[in-house]
Amino acid sequence: MSTLTVAKALGAGLRRAMTDDDRVVVMGEDVGRLGGVYRVTDGLQAEFGPRRVLDTPLAESGIIGTAVGLAYRGYRPVCEIQFDGFVFVAFDQILSQLAKMHARTGGKVRLPITIRIPVGGGIGAAEHHSESPEALFAHTAGLRVVSVANPQDAYTVLRQAVACDDPVIFFEPKRRYHLKGEVDLDPVDPLPMDRARVVREGHDVTLVTWGGLVGTALDAAVAASDDGVSVEVIDLRSLSPIDHDTVAASVRKTGRVVVTHEAPRQAGLGAEIAATVTDRCFEYLEAAPVRVTGHGMPYPPAKLEGHYLPDLDRILDGVDRVLGRVETFVPAPVPDAAAPGGAPGSPGATRTVEAVAR
Amino acid sequence: MPSEPAVRTGPTAATPPKAQNGHRAATPRDARADRKNVAHDVRKDVREDGRADARTDVPRQDPGDGASTPTLRVLTEDGTRLPDPDLDRWLADLDPAALDDDAREAARTTLLRLFEDMVVARRIDAEATALQRQGELALWPPLLGQEAAQVGSARALRDDDFVFSSYREHAVARVRGAELVDLVRVWRGVAVSGWDPYAIGMASPQVIIGAQTLHATGWAMGVQNDVDAGRVDASAGLPVGVAYLGDGAMSQGDVNEAFVFASTYRSPVVFFCQNNQWAISEPVALQSRVPLAERARGFGMPGVRVDGNDVLAVLAVTRAALDRARHDGGPTLIEAVTYRMGPHTTADDPKRYRDAAEVEEWTGRDPLARFEAYLRSVGVLDDAGAARVQGVADAAAAELRAGCVALTDPPPLSLFEHVYAEPHHALERERAEYAHYLESFGDGEDGDDGAGGPGAAGDRAASGAATSVTGVAR
């Protein structure tokens, strides 16, 4: 056992993967001499040389596209995208090439590429440095998507990702890079990469989350227990495929589910989880699933991110809503633009009050 | 009295033009007019620069017309062999007049093979076009006119080189060893790729314009790693990644990123650009103000402009570029100046955007006629030889047709195969759901690919169907 930060655990995982297999190459902007802007690759270039730890030109599509070619030749590239907001430049290579190559070649070409992406907000960064694009990748068949929340997973899941013959989008929550924890460097029979983990057991409410919000959710569970509510917290870990079995088993026990994530609500993974829970656990549900998410907008300036990101209070509010302790706010219906003065019979804003009171 | 037809009152009343040739026509006629003006201006500017309009300038361009990159050739349009001090050394094995008996016979064989490759390419291209017209293929991108560029370059490659092509390189694929039927699987809609890339050293064709240039570069970077790891013997000359791209691709970001990576890492890669003058309806003048080969200099690699309808010149420049890459010389950009004689694809109508006179002019530069004239002039080909080659081509066309029409639709559950390399529990669940649904029809066929367990067909499937009806009625 070693005590490592998430960032150090990731570096240790990469070092072990590179030692075990000389086909593993690390590539990205600033990953060599600098060791990456978060120092995850610190020391790797000195140890493995400039051809296995490549400082690349500043071209994200080029990083992923050349990784595809390297994998064609039998390599297992681990690409670092410097910040979440920069991955969109490489979107075509990821969606059109990386995700589809195995299918379009009838299984002949495997692209075991891991794309590490520092993700999410909460560090007061400038724009394009705090995005949560997980749904875009989870929606793309052919990719696996994982998100780690602690040093042990950082180390273990990264090694699993590198060893996986499918392309893996590997999200690292920036605000947890410095989180310390015990890491078993030779774990026996680790949890498979595509399985969720119940990180705190409870029997009143299931709280599902991943990445940077796992710690916040655990804090919320402690606060809720002070209030007499027992919250079970699930770290989803794998965002594609989603381990719906673990979530469903929990919801069958608690009858209530709250999903919280940083990304905007619409078409986010919270919708996927809520829909699947409804599908599989309908007869067990005591209340409609509740989502606590970021808002539908570009990520705000740093001074406002506290209003954007779900925090302990907003998560507790979600828990209260699913317990029926507070009413869910129901906004007024959208007026019918075609009819002057709104839709006939539309009571307008007054109905909101009724709905809330209901 | 019928009312007057609705009178348009302004641009907003115009019917939005239908998107054509893959282009968005977002707003009505303003946008369309703007684009036309842009195209017009570009061409005009190019002319004012002293370069002929891109519609007519190539391959006659010479250093005197303002281009710093000459267009290399060793065969004139009537098949006369021109000496060229730079290229001749790459063609020394192919000069029947200058070789001893054994070498002369080898030269004749090689020359005839080049000719046969080109004739077969043209013949199977025509056959595939006909198959499309007859409804056997959904689409076909013809290569007519580009036979010399493809055959000349592909015949320069070694088996351990690896090709990353676009979607028009049928002749390259055949030279690499693709089965004829493999050329049409995709276009018939029964597969998303035709062949095993590792079996013939050629990746599945790429439709996203230019994306493959990065793959070729990455593959070549892998060769360099292999040298470091002792997996490749550099003294034998490195295997080379070869990217085929078109003139339109030269505008893509990926292509420019590939040039940066390849040049920076000095990777063994050759970029072979077939400038066929048109990217669907966009003339090359819309893509570049300078000859495409001149772009190379800015990336720190050589750029070579070659007459793409001269198979010997193409062979020579490709051999030279490969040799450079094999011996740590890094990447080269080759611009093969050629012409797409037919449409972009069988869905395209080139008469809408290019002049008949232009096509006529290029017809006079036919790559096959030129090479045939040369071969006859040096005694390598006669009427009997030409007839033999035509027989080979006809047989290939018949084989292609028979293979095409014999292709059957894959079983429904093959949908779910190969999406992932390792088991994926979410997809397996979806597959099981769909297999169950198919079984509900009870004909025992749809699920019968060994995956869904067709044993449940019959009574249970019938009752499943009944349940569905109940479910709908509920």
Boltz contact constraints between the chains, C-beta under 6 A:
constraints:
  - contact:
      token1: [A, 22]
      token2: [B, 229]
      max_distance: 6.0
  - contact:
      token1: [A, 51]
      token2: [B, 225]
      max_distance: 6.0
  - contact:
      token1: [A, 51]
      token2: [B, 228]
      max_distance: 6.0
  - contact:
      token1: [A, 57]
      token2: [B, 260]
      max_distance: 6.0
  - contact:
      token1: [A, 57]
      token2: [B, 264]
      max_distance: 6.0
  - contact:
      token1: [A, 59]
      token2: [B, 257]
      max_distance: 6.0
  - contact:
      token1: [A, 61]
      token2: [B, 254]
      max_distance: 6.0
  - contact:
      token1: [A, 61]
      token2: [B, 257]
      max_distance: 6.0
  - contact:
      token1: [A, 62]
      token2: [B, 214]
      max_distance: 6.0
  - contact:
      token1: [A, 62]
      token2: [B, 257]
      max_distance: 6.0
  - contact:
      token1: [A, 62]
      token2: [B, 261]
      max_distance: 6.0
  - contact:
      token1: [A, 65]
      token2: [B, 214]
      max_distance: 6.0
  - contact:
      token1: [A, 65]
      token2: [B, 254]
      max_distance: 6.0
  - contact:
      token1: [A, 66]
      token2: [B, 214]
      max_distance: 6.0
  - contact:
      token1: [A, 66]
      token2: [B, 217]
      max_distance: 6.0
  - contact:
      token1: [A, 66]
      token2: [B, 218]
      max_distance: 6.0
  - contact:
      token1: [A, 66]
      token2: [B, 221]
      max_distance: 6.0
  - contact:
      token1: [A, 66]
      token2: [B, 261]
      max_distance: 6.0
  - contact:
      token1: [A, 68]
      token2: [B, 215]
      max_distance: 6.0
  - contact:
      token1: [A, 68]
      token2: [B, 218]
      max_distance: 6.0
  - contact:
      token1: [A, 69]
      token2: [B, 215]
      max_distance: 6.0
  - contact:
      token1: [A, 69]
      token2: [B, 217]
      max_distance: 6.0
  - contact:
      token1: [A, 69]
      token2: [B, 218]
      max_distance: 6.0
  - contact:
      token1: [A, 69]
      token2: [B, 219]
      max_distance: 6.0
  - contact:
      token1: [A, 70]
      token2: [B, 218]
      max_distance: 6.0
  - contact:
      token1: [A, 70]
      token2: [B, 221]
      max_distance: 6.0
  - contact:
      token1: [A, 70]
      token2: [B, 222]
      max_distance: 6.0
  - contact:
      token1: [A, 72]
      token2: [B, 219]
      max_distance: 6.0
  - contact:
      token1: [A, 73]
      token2: [B, 219]
      max_distance: 6.0
  - contact:
      token1: [A, 73]
      token2: [B, 222]
      max_distance: 6.0
  - contact:
      token1: [A, 75]
      token2: [B, 222]
      max_distance: 6.0
  - contact:
      token1: [A, 96]
      token2: [B, 208]
      max_distance: 6.0
  - contact:
      token1: [A, 97]
      token2: [B, 211]
      max_distance: 6.0
  - contact:
      token1: [A, 102]
      token2: [B, 418]
      max_distance: 6.0
  - contact:
      token1: [A, 102]
      token2: [B, 421]
      max_distance: 6.0
  - contact:
      token1: [A, 103]
      token2: [B, 418]
      max_distance: 6.0
  - contact:
      token1: [A, 103]
      token2: [B, 419]
      max_distance: 6.0
  - contact:
      token1: [A, 104]
      token2: [B, 192]
      max_distance: 6.0
  - contact:
      token1: [A, 104]
      token2: [B, 193]
      max_distance: 6.0
  - contact:
      token1: [A, 104]
      token2: [B, 204]
      max_distance: 6.0
  - contact:
      token1: [A, 105]
      token2: [B, 193]
      max_distance: 6.0
  - contact:
      token1: [A, 105]
      token2: [B, 204]
      max_distance: 6.0
  - contact:
      token1: [A, 106]
      token2: [B, 418]
      max_distance: 6.0
  - contact:
      token1: [A, 107]
      token2: [B, 418]
      max_distance: 6.0
  - contact:
      token1: [A, 108]
      token2: [B, 196]
      max_distance: 6.0
  - contact:
      token1: [A, 108]
      token2: [B, 197]
      max_distance: 6.0
  - contact:
      token1: [A, 109]
      token2: [B, 197]
      max_distance: 6.0
  - contact:
      token1: [A, 110]
      token2: [B, 421]
      max_distance: 6.0
  - contact:
      token1: [A, 141]
      token2: [B, 419]
      max_distance: 6.0
  - contact:
      token1: [A, 142]
      token2: [B, 419]
      max_distance: 6.0
  - contact:
      token1: [A, 165]
      token2: [B, 421]
      max_distance: 6.0
  - contact:
      token1: [A, 165]
      token2: [B, 422]
      max_distance: 6.0
  - contact:
      token1: [A, 166]
      token2: [B, 420]
      max_distance: 6.0
  - contact:
      token1: [A, 166]
      token2: [B, 421]
      max_distance: 6.0
  - contact:
      token1: [A, 166]
      token2: [B, 422]
      max_distance: 6.0
  - contact:
      token1: [A, 241]
      token2: [B, 424]
      max_distance: 6.0
  - contact:
      token1: [A, 241]
      token2: [B, 425]
      max_distance: 6.0
  - contact:
      token1: [A, 241]
      token2: [B, 426]
      max_distance: 6.0
